[in-house]
Amino acid sequence: MKRTFLFLTFLFIYYFGNAQNSLAELLKTFNKENIPYITVSELTKIQDQVLLFDAREPQEFEISHIKNATLVGYNRFNISNVLKNNIDKDQPIVVYCSLGVRSEDISEKLKEAGFSKVYNLYGGIFEWKNNDHPVVNSEGELTENVHPCSKEWEKWLVKGQKVYSN
């Protein structure tokens, strides 16, 4: 019995530790993909024409974020905080997080509230940084630091400096 339990535990850890060998597989595992993705290269062409919403937590945002992004958070996201800004519901909005999982959840809430042009940044801030695009800290200064979210997700951040707290 003990051997069976150990074997099953090992199998579980191995499977879930190696199940996502690509970003596409990871996102398919965790997302419904009912919000259209926008790629990093697409975003760079229209960045000044969209609202950028960061769906990470404040400690992640403080370490770094995409310039001009607004923190909307995840755990404490409240649609009324977005609505009180009287944003045109046809304004293109790109939501991002670390990889694109939390941002899909927040994007769905924005769609439910009537926003018509909501996109999820494919690969999130990790993909942004992995493609050599700049991030800024809470002071608005360029930084190499990126909060990797968790030990589980940090493997997807291949460029920049992994920093868990300021």
C-alpha positions in Angstrom: 0.0 0.0 0.0 2.8 2.4 0.9 4.6 1.6 -2.3 1.5 2.3 -4.3 0.9 5.6 -2.6 4.6 6.6 -3.2 4.3 5.6 -6.9 1.1 7.5 -7.4 2.5 10.5 -5.7 5.6 10.4 -7.9 3.5 9.9 -11.0 1.3 12.9 -10.0 4.3 15.2 -9.4 6.0 14.1 -12.6 2.8 14.5 -14.8 1.9 17.9 -13.5 5.5 19.1 -13.3 6.1 18.2 -17.0 2.6 18.4 -18.4 3.0 21.8 -20.0 6.0 21.7 -22.3 5.0 24.8 -24.1 3.2 28.0 -23.4 0.4 27.0 -25.7 -0.2 23.8 -23.8 -0.1 25.7 -20.5 -2.7 28.2 -21.6 -4.9 25.5 -23.1 -4.8 23.7 -19.7 -5.9 26.7 -17.7 -7.9 28.9 -20.0 -11.2 28.6 -21.8 -9.8 30.8 -24.6 -13.0 32.7 -25.0 -11.2 36.0 -24.9 -9.1 36.7 -28.0 -5.3 36.8 -27.5 -3.1 39.6 -28.7 0.5 38.8 -29.2 3.4 40.9 -27.9 4.4 41.9 -31.5 0.8 43.0 -32.2 0.6 45.0 -29.0 3.8 46.8 -29.7 2.2 48.2 -32.9 -0.8 49.6 -31.1 0.3 50.1 -27.6 -0.4 53.8 -27.5 -4.0 53.2 -28.8 -5.1 50.7 -26.0 -5.7 50.7 -22.3 -3.4 48.3 -20.6 -4.7 46.6 -17.5 -2.4 44.6 -15.2 -4.3 41.7 -13.5 -1.5 40.8 -11.1 -1.2 41.6 -7.5 0.2 44.9 -6.1 3.5 43.4 -5.1 4.0 42.1 -8.6 3.1 45.4 -10.2 5.4 47.4 -7.9 8.4 45.4 -9.0 7.6 45.9 -12.6 4.9 46.4 -15.2 4.4 47.5 -18.8 4.7 51.3 -19.0 1.3 53.1 -18.8 -0.5 50.0 -17.4 -3.1 50.4 -14.8 -3.2 47.9 -11.9 -6.7 46.3 -11.7 -5.5 43.4 -9.7 -6.9 39.9 -9.4 -7.8 38.8 -5.9 -9.4 42.2 -5.2 -10.6 43.1 -8.7 -13.7 45.1 -8.6 -15.5 46.0 -11.8 -17.0 49.1 -10.2 -13.5 50.6 -9.9 -13.1 50.3 -13.7 -16.6 51.6 -14.4 -16.2 54.7 -12.3 -13.5 55.9 -14.7 -16.2 56.3 -17.4 -14.2 54.4 -20.0 -15.7 54.1 -23.5 -16.9 50.5 -23.7 -15.6 50.4 -27.3 -12.1 51.4 -26.2 -9.6 48.6 -26.9 -8.4 47.1 -23.6 -5.5 44.7 -23.3 -5.3 42.8 -20.0 -2.2 41.0 -18.9 -0.8 39.1 -15.9 2.3 36.9 -15.7 1.4 34.4 -18.4 -2.2 35.0 -19.4 -4.3 32.9 -17.0 -5.5 35.5 -14.4 -5.9 38.1 -17.2 -8.4 35.8 -19.0 -10.6 35.8 -15.8 -10.4 39.6 -15.5 -11.1 40.0 -19.3 -14.2 37.9 -18.9 -15.5 40.2 -16.2 -14.8 43.2 -18.4 -16.7 41.6 -21.3 -19.6 40.8 -18.9 -19.7 44.5 -18.0 -20.1 45.5 -21.6 -16.6 46.2 -22.8 -16.5 45.1 -26.4 -12.8 45.1 -27.4 -11.0 43.2 -24.7 -7.9 41.2 -25.4 -5.7 38.9 -23.3 -1.9 39.4 -23.8 -0.6 36.0 -24.9 2.2 35.0 -22.5 1.6 38.1 -20.3 4.5 40.2 -18.9 6.8 37.1 -19.1 6.4 37.0 -22.9 6.7 40.7 -23.1 10.1 40.6 -21.2 11.2 37.4 -22.9 10.9 39.4 -26.2 13.2 42.1 -24.9 10.5 44.8 -24.3 11.0 47.2 -21.4 9.2 47.2 -18.1 9.2 49.9 -15.4 9.1 49.8 -11.6 6.8 51.6 -9.3 8.9 54.8 -9.8 8.4 54.6 -13.5 12.1 53.7 -14.0 13.3 51.0 -16.4 14.1 47.8 -14.7 15.2 44.3 -15.4 13.3 43.0 -12.4 10.1 40.9 -12.9 8.1 39.2 -10.2 7.9 35.5 -11.3 4.5 35.0 -9.5 5.5 31.6 -8.0 8.2 29.0 -8.1 5.9 26.9 -10.4 5.6 29.7 -13.0 9.1 31.2 -12.9 10.4 28.7 -15.5 8.4 30.6 -18.1 10.4 33.8 -17.4 13.7 33.4 -19.3 14.8 37.0 -19.5 15.1 39.7 -16.8 15.9 39.3 -13.1 13.4 37.3 -11.0 12.5 39.2 -7.9 9.9 38.1 -5.4 9.7 41.3 -3.3 11.1 44.8 -3.2 
